[in-house]
């Protein structure tokens, strides 16, 4: 999931360089959503892993 967030971030940067503002904003929004989903899944997995050990 973090890989897809990075891919959309790169797409947003390339689109911004070439002047496609709408595409850049959309790709940046998708990258942000995927990154936050990754963070939530990471924290949940981390917490569940800590509870399994005890």
mmCIF entry with sequence, helices, sheets and N, C-alpha, C, O atoms, coordinates in Angstrom:
data_MODEL
# 
_entry.id   MODEL 
# 
_entity.id                         1 
_entity.type                       polymer 
_entity.pdbx_number_of_molecules   1 
# 
_entity_poly.entity_id                      1 
_entity_poly.type                           'polypeptide(L)' 
_entity_poly.nstd_linkage                   no 
_entity_poly.nstd_monomer                   no 
_entity_poly.pdbx_seq_one_letter_code       
;(UNK)(UNK)(UNK)(UNK)(UNK)(UNK)(UNK)(UNK)(UNK)(UNK)(UNK)(UNK)(UNK)(UNK)(UNK)(UNK)
(UNK)(UNK)(UNK)(UNK)(UNK)(UNK)(UNK)(UNK)(UNK)(UNK)(UNK)(UNK)(UNK)(UNK)(UNK)(UNK)
(UNK)(UNK)(UNK)(UNK)(UNK)(UNK)(UNK)(UNK)(UNK)(UNK)(UNK)(UNK)(UNK)(UNK)(UNK)(UNK)
(UNK)(UNK)(UNK)(UNK)(UNK)(UNK)
;
_entity_poly.pdbx_seq_one_letter_code_can   XXXXXXXXXXXXXXXXXXXXXXXXXXXXXXXXXXXXXXXXXXXXXXXXXXXXXX 
_entity_poly.pdbx_strand_id                 A 
# 
loop_
_entity_poly_seq.entity_id 
_entity_poly_seq.num 
_entity_poly_seq.mon_id 
_entity_poly_seq.hetero 
1 1  UNK n 
1 2  UNK n 
1 3  UNK n 
1 4  UNK n 
1 5  UNK n 
1 6  UNK n 
1 7  UNK n 
1 8  UNK n 
1 9  UNK n 
1 10 UNK n 
1 11 UNK n 
1 12 UNK n 
1 13 UNK n 
1 14 UNK n 
1 15 UNK n 
1 16 UNK n 
1 17 UNK n 
1 18 UNK n 
1 19 UNK n 
1 20 UNK n 
1 21 UNK n 
1 22 UNK n 
1 23 UNK n 
1 24 UNK n 
1 25 UNK n 
1 26 UNK n 
1 27 UNK n 
1 28 UNK n 
1 29 UNK n 
1 30 UNK n 
1 31 UNK n 
1 32 UNK n 
1 33 UNK n 
1 34 UNK n 
1 35 UNK n 
1 36 UNK n 
1 37 UNK n 
1 38 UNK n 
1 39 UNK n 
1 40 UNK n 
1 41 UNK n 
1 42 UNK n 
1 43 UNK n 
1 44 UNK n 
1 45 UNK n 
1 46 UNK n 
1 47 UNK n 
1 48 UNK n 
1 49 UNK n 
1 50 UNK n 
1 51 UNK n 
1 52 UNK n 
1 53 UNK n 
1 54 UNK n 
# 
_struct_asym.id          A 
_struct_asym.entity_id   1 
# 
loop_
_struct_conf.conf_type_id 
_struct_conf.id 
_struct_conf.pdbx_PDB_helix_id 
_struct_conf.beg_label_comp_id 
_struct_conf.beg_label_asym_id 
_struct_conf.beg_label_seq_id 
_struct_conf.pdbx_beg_PDB_ins_code 
_struct_conf.end_label_comp_id 
_struct_conf.end_label_asym_id 
_struct_conf.end_label_seq_id 
_struct_conf.pdbx_end_PDB_ins_code 
_struct_conf.beg_auth_comp_id 
_struct_conf.beg_auth_asym_id 
_struct_conf.beg_auth_seq_id 
_struct_conf.end_auth_comp_id 
_struct_conf.end_auth_asym_id 
_struct_conf.end_auth_seq_id 
_struct_conf.pdbx_PDB_helix_class 
_struct_conf.details 
_struct_conf.pdbx_PDB_helix_length 
HELX_P HELX_P1 AA1 UNK A 2  ? UNK A 17 ? UNK A 2  UNK A 17 1 ? 16 
HELX_P HELX_P2 AA2 UNK A 21 ? UNK A 53 ? UNK A 21 UNK A 53 1 ? 33 
# 
_struct_conf_type.id          HELX_P 
_struct_conf_type.criteria    ? 
_struct_conf_type.reference   ? 
# 
loop_
_atom_site.group_PDB 
_atom_site.id 
_atom_site.type_symbol 
_atom_site.label_atom_id 
_atom_site.label_alt_id 
_atom_site.label_comp_id 
_atom_site.label_asym_id 
_atom_site.label_entity_id 
_atom_site.label_seq_id 
_atom_site.pdbx_PDB_ins_code 
_atom_site.Cartn_x 
_atom_site.Cartn_y 
_atom_site.Cartn_z 
_atom_site.occupancy 
_atom_site.B_iso_or_equiv 
_atom_site.pdbx_formal_charge 
_atom_site.auth_seq_id 
_atom_site.auth_comp_id 
_atom_site.auth_asym_id 
_atom_site.auth_atom_id 
_atom_site.pdbx_PDB_model_num 
ATOM 1   N N  . UNK A 1 1  ? 0.830  -1.187  0.000   1.00 0.00 ? 1  UNK A N  1 
ATOM 2   C CA . UNK A 1 1  ? 0.000  0.000   0.000   1.00 0.00 ? 1  UNK A CA 1 
ATOM 3   C C  . UNK A 1 1  ? 0.877  1.255   0.000   1.00 0.00 ? 1  UNK A C  1 
ATOM 4   O O  . UNK A 1 1  ? 0.569  2.247   -0.661  1.00 0.00 ? 1  UNK A O  1 
ATOM 5   N N  . UNK A 1 2  ? 1.961  1.187   0.746   1.00 0.00 ? 2  UNK A N  1 
ATOM 6   C CA . UNK A 1 2  ? 2.876  2.333   0.759   1.00 0.00 ? 2  UNK A CA 1 
ATOM 7   C C  . UNK A 1 2  ? 3.497  2.527   -0.617  1.00 0.00 ? 2  UNK A C  1 
ATOM 8   O O  . UNK A 1 2  ? 3.793  3.650   -1.024  1.00 0.00 ? 2  UNK A O  1 
ATOM 9   N N  . UNK A 1 3  ? 3.690  1.424   -1.324  1.00 0.00 ? 3  UNK A N  1 
ATOM 10  C CA . UNK A 1 3  ? 4.237  1.510   -2.686  1.00 0.00 ? 3  UNK A CA 1 
ATOM 11  C C  . UNK A 1 3  ? 3.282  2.270   -3.606  1.00 0.00 ? 3  UNK A C  1 
ATOM 12  O O  . UNK A 1 3  ? 3.710  3.118   -4.388  1.00 0.00 ? 3  UNK A O  1 
ATOM 13  N N  . UNK A 1 4  ? 1.992  1.963   -3.509  1.00 0.00 ? 4  UNK A N  1 
ATOM 14  C CA . UNK A 1 4  ? 1.006  2.662   -4.339  1.00 0.00 ? 4  UNK A CA 1 
ATOM 15  C C  . UNK A 1 4  ? 0.919  4.141   -3.978  1.00 0.00 ? 4  UNK A C  1 
ATOM 16  O O  . UNK A 1 4  ? 0.737  4.984   -4.856  1.00 0.00 ? 4  UNK A O  1 
ATOM 17  N N  . UNK A 1 5  ? 1.047  4.459   -2.701  1.00 0.00 ? 5  UNK A N  1 
ATOM 18  C CA . UNK A 1 5  ? 1.047  5.862   -2.287  1.00 0.00 ? 5  UNK A CA 1 
ATOM 19  C C  . UNK A 1 5  ? 2.233  6.596   -2.897  1.00 0.00 ? 5  UNK A C  1 
ATOM 20  O O  . UNK A 1 5  ? 2.098  7.728   -3.362  1.00 0.00 ? 5  UNK A O  1 
ATOM 21  N N  . UNK A 1 6  ? 3.392  5.949   -2.895  1.00 0.00 ? 6  UNK A N  1 
ATOM 22  C CA . UNK A 1 6  ? 4.576  6.568   -3.489  1.00 0.00 ? 6  UNK A CA 1 
ATOM 23  C C  . UNK A 1 6  ? 4.422  6.739   -4.997  1.00 0.00 ? 6  UNK A C  1 
ATOM 24  O O  . UNK A 1 6  ? 4.855  7.744   -5.562  1.00 0.00 ? 6  UNK A O  1 
ATOM 25  N N  . UNK A 1 7  ? 3.800  5.748   -5.648  1.00 0.00 ? 7  UNK A N  1 
ATOM 26  C CA . UNK A 1 7  ? 3.580  5.849   -7.099  1.00 0.00 ? 7  UNK A CA 1 
ATOM 27  C C  . UNK A 1 7  ? 2.665  7.016   -7.430  1.00 0.00 ? 7  UNK A C  1 
ATOM 28  O O  . UNK A 1 7  ? 2.943  7.784   -8.351  1.00 0.00 ? 7  UNK A O  1 
ATOM 29  N N  . UNK A 1 8  ? 1.569  7.155   -6.681  1.00 0.00 ? 8  UNK A N  1 
ATOM 30  C CA . UNK A 1 8  ? 0.657  8.272   -6.932  1.00 0.00 ? 8  UNK A CA 1 
ATOM 31  C C  . UNK A 1 8  ? 1.316  9.614   -6.613  1.00 0.00 ? 8  UNK A C  1 
ATOM 32  O O  . UNK A 1 8  ? 1.017  10.620  -7.257  1.00 0.00 ? 8  UNK A O  1 
ATOM 33  N N  . UNK A 1 9  ? 2.209  9.634   -5.626  1.00 0.00 ? 9  UNK A N  1 
ATOM 34  C CA . UNK A 1 9  ? 2.932  10.863  -5.312  1.00 0.00 ? 9  UNK A CA 1 
ATOM 35  C C  . UNK A 1 9  ? 3.837  11.270  -6.472  1.00 0.00 ? 9  UNK A C  1 
ATOM 36  O O  . UNK A 1 9  ? 3.914  12.447  -6.825  1.00 0.00 ? 9  UNK A O  1 
ATOM 37  N N  . UNK A 1 10 ? 4.518  10.293  -7.059  1.00 0.00 ? 10 UNK A N  1 
ATOM 38  C CA . UNK A 1 10 ? 5.384  10.582  -8.209  1.00 0.00 ? 10 UNK A CA 1 
ATOM 39  C C  . UNK A 1 10 ? 4.545  11.045  -9.398  1.00 0.00 ? 10 UNK A C  1 
ATOM 40  O O  . UNK A 1 10 ? 4.941  11.962  -10.118 1.00 0.00 ? 10 UNK A O  1 
ATOM 41  N N  . UNK A 1 11 ? 3.398  10.418  -9.606  1.00 0.00 ? 11 UNK A N  1 
ATOM 42  C CA . UNK A 1 11 ? 2.498  10.852  -10.685 1.00 0.00 ? 11 UNK A CA 1 
ATOM 43  C C  . UNK A 1 11 ? 2.063  12.294  -10.461 1.00 0.00 ? 11 UNK A C  1 
ATOM 44  O O  . UNK A 1 11 ? 2.001  13.086  -11.401 1.00 0.00 ? 11 UNK A O  1 
ATOM 45  N N  . UNK A 1 12 ? 1.761  12.631  -9.204  1.00 0.00 ? 12 UNK A N  1 
ATOM 46  C CA . UNK A 1 12 ? 1.357  14.002  -8.888  1.00 0.00 ? 12 UNK A CA 1 
ATOM 47  C C  . UNK A 1 12 ? 2.486  14.988  -9.168  1.00 0.00 ? 12 UNK A C  1 
ATOM 48  O O  . UNK A 1 12 ? 2.244  16.076  -9.691  1.00 0.00 ? 12 UNK A O  1 
ATOM 49  N N  . UNK A 1 13 ? 3.709  14.619  -8.825  1.00 0.00 ? 13 UNK A N  1 
ATOM 50  C CA . UNK A 1 13 ? 4.840  15.510  -9.083  1.00 0.00 ? 13 UNK A CA 1 
ATOM 51  C C  . UNK A 1 13 ? 5.061  15.711  -10.574 1.00 0.00 ? 13 UNK A C  1 
ATOM 52  O O  . UNK A 1 13 ? 5.289  16.836  -11.019 1.00 0.00 ? 13 UNK A O  1 
ATOM 53  N N  . UNK A 1 14 ? 4.997  14.641  -11.345 1.00 0.00 ? 14 UNK A N  1 
ATOM 54  C CA . UNK A 1 14 ? 5.205  14.748  -12.793 1.00 0.00 ? 14 UNK A CA 1 
ATOM 55  C C  . UNK A 1 14 ? 4.091  15.577  -13.428 1.00 0.00 ? 14 UNK A C  1 
ATOM 56  O O  . UNK A 1 14 ? 4.350  16.413  -14.293 1.00 0.00 ? 14 UNK A O  1 
ATOM 57  N N  . UNK A 1 15 ? 2.849  15.342  -12.997 1.00 0.00 ? 15 UNK A N  1 
ATOM 58  C CA . UNK A 1 15 ? 1.729  16.110  -13.544 1.00 0.00 ? 15 UNK A CA 1 
ATOM 59  C C  . UNK A 1 15 ? 1.849  17.588  -13.190 1.00 0.00 ? 15 UNK A C  1 
ATOM 60  O O  . UNK A 1 15 ? 1.511  18.453  -13.998 1.00 0.00 ? 15 UNK A O  1 
ATOM 61  N N  . UNK A 1 16 ? 2.333  17.878  -11.978 1.00 0.00 ? 16 UNK A N  1 
ATOM 62  C CA . UNK A 1 16 ? 2.498  19.284  -11.577 1.00 0.00 ? 16 UNK A CA 1 
ATOM 63  C C  . UNK A 1 16 ? 3.584  19.959  -12.396 1.00 0.00 ? 16 UNK A C  1 
ATOM 64  O O  . UNK A 1 16 ? 3.452  21.128  -12.758 1.00 0.00 ? 16 UNK A O  1 
ATOM 65  N N  . UNK A 1 17 ? 4.654  19.238  -12.692 1.00 0.00 ? 17 UNK A N  1 
ATOM 66  C CA . UNK A 1 17 ? 5.743  19.813  -13.492 1.00 0.00 ? 17 UNK A CA 1 
ATOM 67  C C  . UNK A 1 17 ? 5.260  20.160  -14.893 1.00 0.00 ? 17 UNK A C  1 
ATOM 68  O O  . UNK A 1 17 ? 5.650  21.185  -15.452 1.00 0.00 ? 17 UNK A O  1 
ATOM 69  N N  . UNK A 1 18 ? 4.414  19.310  -15.459 1.00 0.00 ? 18 UNK A N  1 
ATOM 70  C CA . UNK A 1 18 ? 3.918  19.554  -16.809 1.00 0.00 ? 18 UNK A CA 1 
ATOM 71  C C  . UNK A 1 18 ? 2.690  20.455  -16.843 1.00 0.00 ? 18 UNK A C  1 
ATOM 72  O O  . UNK A 1 18 ? 2.169  20.748  -17.919 1.00 0.00 ? 18 UNK A O  1 
ATOM 73  N N  . UNK A 1 19 ? 2.223  20.897  -15.680 1.00 0.00 ? 19 UNK A N  1 
ATOM 74  C CA . UNK A 1 19 ? 1.150  21.876  -15.644 1.00 0.00 ? 19 UNK A CA 1 
ATOM 75  C C  . UNK A 1 19 ? -0.256 21.316  -15.592 1.00 0.00 ? 19 UNK A C  1 
ATOM 76  O O  . UNK A 1 19 ? -1.216 22.056  -15.803 1.00 0.00 ? 19 UNK A O  1 
ATOM 77  N N  . UNK A 1 20 ? -0.401 20.063  -15.325 1.00 0.00 ? 20 UNK A N  1 
ATOM 78  C CA . UNK A 1 20 ? -1.734 19.470  -15.209 1.00 0.00 ? 20 UNK A CA 1 
ATOM 79  C C  . UNK A 1 20 ? -2.174 19.543  -13.748 1.00 0.00 ? 20 UNK A C  1 
ATOM 80  O O  . UNK A 1 20 ? -2.007 18.586  -12.993 1.00 0.00 ? 20 UNK A O  1 
ATOM 81  N N  . UNK A 1 21 ? -2.729 20.672  -13.363 1.00 0.00 ? 21 UNK A N  1 
ATOM 82  C CA . UNK A 1 21 ? -3.071 20.921  -11.968 1.00 0.00 ? 21 UNK A CA 1 
ATOM 83  C C  . UNK A 1 21 ? -4.149 20.003  -11.429 1.00 0.00 ? 21 UNK A C  1 
ATOM 84  O O  . UNK A 1 21 ? -4.056 19.544  -10.290 1.00 0.00 ? 21 UNK A O  1 
ATOM 85  N N  . UNK A 1 22 ? -5.166 19.727  -12.225 1.00 0.00 ? 22 UNK A N  1 
ATOM 86  C CA . UNK A 1 22 ? -6.256 18.865  -11.759 1.00 0.00 ? 22 UNK A CA 1 
ATOM 87  C C  . UNK A 1 22 ? -5.809 17.438  -11.536 1.00 0.00 ? 22 UNK A C  1 
ATOM 88  O O  . UNK A 1 22 ? -6.171 16.808  -10.542 1.00 0.00 ? 22 UNK A O  1 
ATOM 89  N N  . UNK A 1 23 ? -5.021 16.935  -12.466 1.00 0.00 ? 23 UNK A N  1 
ATOM 90  C CA . UNK A 1 23 ? -4.505 15.569  -12.330 1.00 0.00 ? 23 UNK A CA 1 
ATOM 91  C C  . UNK A 1 23 ? -3.548 15.490  -11.145 1.00 0.00 ? 23 UNK A C  1 
ATOM 92  O O  . UNK A 1 23 ? -3.556 14.511  -10.398 1.00 0.00 ? 23 UNK A O  1 
ATOM 93  N N  . UNK A 1 24 ? -2.733 16.510  -10.977 1.00 0.00 ? 24 UNK A N  1 
ATOM 94  C CA . UNK A 1 24 ? -1.784 16.524  -9.866  1.00 0.00 ? 24 UNK A CA 1 
ATOM 95  C C  . UNK A 1 24 ? -2.511 16.547  -8.528  1.00 0.00 ? 24 UNK A C  1 
ATOM 96  O O  . UNK A 1 24 ? -2.119 15.848  -7.593  1.00 0.00 ? 24 UNK A O  1 
ATOM 97  N N  . UNK A 1 25 ? -3.559 17.341  -8.434  1.00 0.00 ? 25 UNK A N  1 
ATOM 98  C CA . UNK A 1 25 ? -4.316 17.409  -7.183  1.00 0.00 ? 25 UNK A CA 1 
ATOM 99  C C  . UNK A 1 25 ? -5.018 16.085  -6.903  1.00 0.00 ? 25 UNK A C  1 
ATOM 100 O O  . UNK A 1 25 ? -5.057 15.634  -5.758  1.00 0.00 ? 25 UNK A O  1 
ATOM 101 N N  . UNK A 1 26 ? -5.564 15.471  -7.922  1.00 0.00 ? 26 UNK A N  1 
ATOM 102 C CA . UNK A 1 26 ? -6.224 14.179  -7.737  1.00 0.00 ? 26 UNK A CA 1 
ATOM 103 C C  . UNK A 1 26 ? -5.256 13.095  -7.313  1.00 0.00 ? 26 UNK A C  1 
ATOM 104 O O  . UNK A 1 26 ? -5.549 12.324  -6.400  1.00 0.00 ? 26 UNK A O  1 
ATOM 105 N N  . UNK A 1 27 ? -4.106 13.025  -7.964  1.00 0.00 ? 27 UNK A N  1 
ATOM 106 C CA . UNK A 1 27 ? -3.110 12.010  -7.618  1.00 0.00 ? 27 UNK A CA 1 
ATOM 107 C C  . UNK A 1 27 ? -2.548 12.254  -6.222  1.00 0.00 ? 27 UNK A C  1 
ATOM 108 O O  . UNK A 1 27 ? -2.284 11.304  -5.485  1.00 0.00 ? 27 UNK A O  1 
ATOM 109 N N  . UNK A 1 28 ? -2.363 13.517  -5.854  1.00 0.00 ? 28 UNK A N  1 
ATOM 110 C CA . UNK A 1 28 ? -1.871 13.820  -4.510  1.00 0.00 ? 28 UNK A CA 1 
ATOM 111 C C  . UNK A 1 28 ? -2.909 13.442  -3.461  1.00 0.00 ? 28 UNK A C  1 
ATOM 112 O O  . UNK A 1 28 ? -2.555 12.954  -2.387  1.00 0.00 ? 28 UNK A O  1 
ATOM 113 N N  . UNK A 1 29 ? -4.173 13.660  -3.757  1.00 0.00 ? 29 UNK A N  1 
ATOM 114 C CA . UNK A 1 29 ? -5.235 13.270  -2.825  1.00 0.00 ? 29 UNK A CA 1 
ATOM 115 C C  . UNK A 1 29 ? -5.294 11.763  -2.637  1.00 0.00 ? 29 UNK A C  1 
ATOM 116 O O  . UNK A 1 29 ? -5.448 11.280  -1.515  1.00 0.00 ? 29 UNK A O  1 
ATOM 117 N N  . UNK A 1 30 ? -5.172 11.022  -3.724  1.00 0.00 ? 30 UNK A N  1 
ATOM 118 C CA . UNK A 1 30 ? -5.165 9.558   -3.631  1.00 0.00 ? 30 UNK A CA 1 
ATOM 119 C C  . UNK A 1 30 ? -3.948 9.088   -2.841  1.00 0.00 ? 30 UNK A C  1 
ATOM 120 O O  . UNK A 1 30 ? -4.059 8.185   -2.013  1.00 0.00 ? 30 UNK A O  1 
ATOM 121 N N  . UNK A 1 31 ? -2.794 9.691   -3.091  1.00 0.00 ? 31 UNK A N  1 
ATOM 122 C CA . UNK A 1 31 ? -1.579 9.316   -2.364  1.00 0.00 ? 31 UNK A CA 1 
ATOM 123 C C  . UNK A 1 31 ? -1.738 9.584   -0.870  1.00 0.00 ? 31 UNK A C  1 
ATOM 124 O O  . UNK A 1 31 ? -1.298 8.784   -0.045  1.00 0.00 ? 31 UNK A O  1 
ATOM 125 N N  . UNK A 1 32 ? -2.356 10.692  -0.525  1.00 0.00 ? 32 UNK A N  1 
ATOM 126 C CA . UNK A 1 32 ? -2.554 11.027  0.889   1.00 0.00 ? 32 UNK A CA 1 
ATOM 127 C C  . UNK A 1 32 ? -3.491 10.021  1.563   1.00 0.00 ? 32 UNK A C  1 
ATOM 128 O O  . UNK A 1 32 ? -3.226 9.575   2.679   1.00 0.00 ? 32 UNK A O  1 
ATOM 129 N N  . UNK A 1 33 ? -4.577 9.669   0.890   1.00 0.00 ? 33 UNK A N  1 
ATOM 130 C CA . UNK A 1 33 ? -5.519 8.696   1.451   1.00 0.00 ? 33 UNK A CA 1 
ATOM 131 C C  . UNK A 1 33 ? -4.847 7.341   1.637   1.00 0.00 ? 33 UNK A C  1 
ATOM 132 O O  . UNK A 1 33 ? -5.001 6.716   2.686   1.00 0.00 ? 33 UNK A O  1 
ATOM 133 N N  . UNK A 1 34 ? -4.107 6.880   0.637   1.00 0.00 ? 34 UNK A N  1 
ATOM 134 C CA . UNK A 1 34 ? -3.417 5.591   0.747   1.00 0.00 ? 34 UNK A CA 1 
ATOM 135 C C  . UNK A 1 34 ? -2.376 5.601   1.853   1.00 0.00 ? 34 UNK A C  1 
ATOM 136 O O  . UNK A 1 34 ? -2.196 4.597   2.542   1.00 0.00 ? 34 UNK A O  1 
ATOM 137 N N  . UNK A 1 35 ? -1.690 6.718   2.030   1.00 0.00 ? 35 UNK A N  1 
ATOM 138 C CA . UNK A 1 35 ? -0.690 6.806   3.088   1.00 0.00 ? 35 UNK A CA 1 
ATOM 139 C C  . UNK A 1 35 ? -1.339 6.722   4.458   1.00 0.00 ? 35 UNK A C  1 
ATOM 140 O O  . UNK A 1 35 ? -0.819 6.041   5.342   1.00 0.00 ? 35 UNK A O  1 
ATOM 141 N N  . UNK A 1 36 ? -2.469 7.401   4.654   1.00 0.00 ? 36 UNK A N  1 
ATOM 142 C CA . UNK A 1 36 ? -3.135 7.341   5.954   1.00 0.00 ? 36 UNK A CA 1 
ATOM 143 C C  . UNK A 1 36 ? -3.733 5.963   6.221   1.00 0.00 ? 36 UNK A C  1 
ATOM 144 O O  . UNK A 1 36 ? -3.746 5.506   7.364   1.00 0.00 ? 36 UNK A O  1 
ATOM 145 N N  . UNK A 1 37 ? -4.223 5.302   5.191   1.00 0.00 ? 37 UNK A N  1 
ATOM 146 C CA . UNK A 1 37 ? -4.698 3.929   5.359   1.00 0.00 ? 37 UNK A CA 1 
ATOM 147 C C  . UNK A 1 37 ? -3.537 3.024   5.754   1.00 0.00 ? 37 UNK A C  1 
ATOM 148 O O  . UNK A 1 37 ? -3.687 2.156   6.614   1.00 0.00 ? 37 UNK A O  1 
ATOM 149 N N  . UNK A 1 38 ? -2.376 3.228   5.124   1.00 0.00 ? 38 UNK A N  1 
ATOM 150 C CA . UNK A 1 38 ? -1.190 2.462   5.494   1.00 0.00 ? 38 UNK A CA 1 
ATOM 151 C C  . UNK A 1 38 ? -0.827 2.690   6.956   1.00 0.00 ? 38 UNK A C  1 
ATOM 152 O O  . UNK A 1 38 ? -0.511 1.738   7.669   1.00 0.00 ? 38 UNK A O  1 
ATOM 153 N N  . UNK A 1 39 ? -0.870 3.933   7.407   1.00 0.00 ? 39 UNK A N  1 
ATOM 154 C CA . UNK A 1 39 ? -0.536 4.225   8.801   1.00 0.00 ? 39 UNK A CA 1 
ATOM 155 C C  . UNK A 1 39 ? -1.494 3.538   9.764   1.00 0.00 ? 39 UNK A C  1 
ATOM 156 O O  . UNK A 1 39 ? -1.061 2.987   10.776  1.00 0.00 ? 39 UNK A O  1 
ATOM 157 N N  . UNK A 1 40 ? -2.779 3.563   9.468   1.00 0.00 ? 40 UNK A N  1 
ATOM 158 C CA . UNK A 1 40 ? -3.769 2.929   10.332  1.00 0.00 ? 40 UNK A CA 1 
ATOM 159 C C  . UNK A 1 40 ? -3.534 1.421   10.388  1.00 0.00 ? 40 UNK A C  1 
ATOM 160 O O  . UNK A 1 40 ? -3.548 0.831   11.468  1.00 0.00 ? 40 UNK A O  1 
ATOM 161 N N  . UNK A 1 41 ? -3.322 0.801   9.244   1.00 0.00 ? 41 UNK A N  1 
ATOM 162 C CA . UNK A 1 41 ? -3.084 -0.643  9.211   1.00 0.00 ? 41 UNK A CA 1 
ATOM 163 C C  . UNK A 1 41 ? -1.794 -0.986  9.949   1.00 0.00 ? 41 UNK A C  1 
ATOM 164 O O  . UNK A 1 41 ? -1.739 -1.993  10.654  1.00 0.00 ? 41 UNK A O  1 
ATOM 165 N N  . UNK A 1 42 ? -0.766 -0.173  9.801   1.00 0.00 ? 42 UNK A N  1 
ATOM 166 C CA . UNK A 1 42 ? 0.493  -0.403  10.495  1.00 0.00 ? 42 UNK A CA 1 
ATOM 167 C C  . UNK A 1 42 ? 0.325  -0.336  12.006  1.00 0.00 ? 42 UNK A C  1 
ATOM 168 O O  . UNK A 1 42 ? 0.828  -1.199  12.726  1.00 0.00 ? 42 UNK A O  1 
ATOM 169 N N  . UNK A 1 43 ? -0.378 0.679   12.488  1.00 0.00 ? 43 UNK A N  1 
ATOM 170 C CA . UNK A 1 43 ? -0.579 0.828   13.935  1.00 0.00 ? 43 UNK A CA 1 
ATOM 171 C C  . UNK A 1 43 ? -1.424 -0.318  14.481  1.00 0.00 ? 43 UNK A C  1 
ATOM 172 O O  . UNK A 1 43 ? -1.118 -0.853  15.546  1.00 0.00 ? 43 UNK A O  1 
ATOM 173 N N  . UNK A 1 44 ? -2.476 -0.700  13.774  1.00 0.00 ? 44 UNK A N  1 
ATOM 174 C CA . UNK A 1 44 ? -3.318 -1.809  14.233  1.00 0.00 ? 44 UNK A CA 1 
ATOM 175 C C  . UNK A 1 44 ? -2.502 -3.096  14.286  1.00 0.00 ? 44 UNK A C  1 
ATOM 176 O O  . UNK A 1 44 ? -2.606 -3.852  15.252  1.00 0.00 ? 44 UNK A O  1 
ATOM 177 N N  . UNK A 1 45 ? -1.702 -3.351  13.277  1.00 0.00 ? 45 UNK A N  1 
ATOM 178 C CA . UNK A 1 45 ? -0.871 -4.545  13.266  1.00 0.00 ? 45 UNK A CA 1 
ATOM 179 C C  . UNK A 1 45 ? 0.152  -4.516  14.393  1.00 0.00 ? 45 UNK A C  1 
ATOM 180 O O  . UNK A 1 45 ? 0.417  -5.540  15.022  1.00 0.00 ? 45 UNK A O  1 
ATOM 181 N N  . UNK A 1 46 ? 0.717  -3.364  14.644  1.00 0.00 ? 46 UNK A N  1 
ATOM 182 C CA . UNK A 1 46 ? 1.685  -3.217  15.717  1.00 0.00 ? 46 UNK A CA 1 
ATOM 183 C C  . UNK A 1 46 ? 1.049  -3.495  17.075  1.00 0.00 ? 46 UNK A C  1 
ATOM 184 O O  . UNK A 1 46 ? 1.624  -4.211  17.895  1.00 0.00 ? 46 UNK A O  1 
ATOM 185 N N  . UNK A 1 47 ? -0.124 -2.937  17.316  1.00 0.00 ? 47 UNK A N  1 
ATOM 186 C CA . UNK A 1 47 ? -0.818 -3.138  18.587  1.00 0.00 ? 47 UNK A CA 1 
ATOM 187 C C  . UNK A 1 47 ? -1.232 -4.594  18.755  1.00 0.00 ? 47 UNK A C  1 
ATOM 188 O O  . UNK A 1 47 ? -1.068 -5.164  19.834  1.00 0.00 ? 47 UNK A O  1 
ATOM 189 N N  . UNK A 1 48 ? -1.765 -5.198  17.701  1.00 0.00 ? 48 UNK A N  1 
ATOM 190 C CA . UNK A 1 48 ? -2.158 -6.608  17.786  1.00 0.00 ? 48 UNK A CA 1 
ATOM 191 C C  . UNK A 1 48 ? -0.942 -7.502  18.022  1.00 0.00 ? 48 UNK A C  1 
ATOM 192 O O  . UNK A 1 48 ? -1.047 -8.495  18.741  1.00 0.00 ? 48 UNK A O  1 
ATOM 193 N N  . UNK A 1 49 ? 0.171  -7.182  17.451  1.00 0.00 ? 49 UNK A N  1 
ATOM 194 C CA . UNK A 1 49 ? 1.397  -7.941  17.681  1.00 0.00 ? 49 UNK A CA 1 
ATOM 195 C C  . UNK A 1 49 ? 1.875  -7.830  19.116  1.00 0.00 ? 49 UNK A C  1 
ATOM 196 O O  . UNK A 1 49 ? 2.388  -8.799  19.675  1.00 0.00 ? 49 UNK A O  1 
ATOM 197 N N  . UNK A 1 50 ? 1.712  -6.663  19.717  1.00 0.00 ? 50 UNK A N  1 
ATOM 198 C CA . UNK A 1 50 ? 2.100  -6.495  21.119  1.00 0.00 ? 50 UNK A CA 1 
ATOM 199 C C  . UNK A 1 50 ? 1.171  -7.273  22.050  1.00 0.00 ? 50 UNK A C  1 
ATOM 200 O O  . UNK A 1 50 ? 1.618  -7.825  23.055  1.00 0.00 ? 50 UNK A O  1 
ATOM 201 N N  . UNK A 1 51 ? -0.108 -7.318  21.721  1.00 0.00 ? 51 UNK A N  1 
ATOM 202 C CA . UNK A 1 51 ? -1.053 -8.044  22.570  1.00 0.00 ? 51 UNK A CA 1 
ATOM 203 C C  . UNK A 1 51 ? -0.881 -9.556  22.444  1.00 0.00 ? 51 UNK A C  1 
ATOM 204 O O  . UNK A 1 51 ? -1.171 -10.284 23.394  1.00 0.00 ? 51 UNK A O  1 
ATOM 205 N N  . UNK A 1 52 ? -0.425 -10.035 21.317  1.00 0.00 ? 52 UNK A N  1 
ATOM 206 C CA . UNK A 1 52 ? -0.219 -11.473 21.131  1.00 0.00 ? 52 UNK A CA 1 
ATOM 207 C C  . UNK A 1 52 ? 0.932  -11.994 21.967  1.00 0.00 ? 52 UNK A C  1 
ATOM 208 O O  . UNK A 1 52 ? 0.903  -13.138 22.419  1.00 0.00 ? 52 UNK A O  1 
ATOM 209 N N  . UNK A 1 53 ? 1.929  -11.181 22.174  1.00 0.00 ? 53 UNK A N  1 
ATOM 210 C CA . UNK A 1 53 ? 3.104  -11.616 22.930  1.00 0.00 ? 53 UNK A CA 1 
ATOM 211 C C  . UNK A 1 53 ? 2.784  -11.812 24.402  1.00 0.00 ? 53 UNK A C  1 
ATOM 212 O O  . UNK A 1 53 ? 3.413  -12.630 25.073  1.00 0.00 ? 53 UNK A O  1 
ATOM 213 N N  . UNK A 1 54 ? 1.809  -11.068 24.906  1.00 0.00 ? 54 UNK A N  1 
ATOM 214 C CA . UNK A 1 54 ? 1.496  -11.186 26.343  1.00 0.00 ? 54 UNK A CA 1 
ATOM 215 C C  . UNK A 1 54 ? 0.356  -12.110 26.614  1.00 0.00 ? 54 UNK A C  1 
ATOM 216 O O  . UNK A 1 54 ? -0.018 -12.307 27.771  1.00 0.00 ? 54 UNK A O  1 
# 
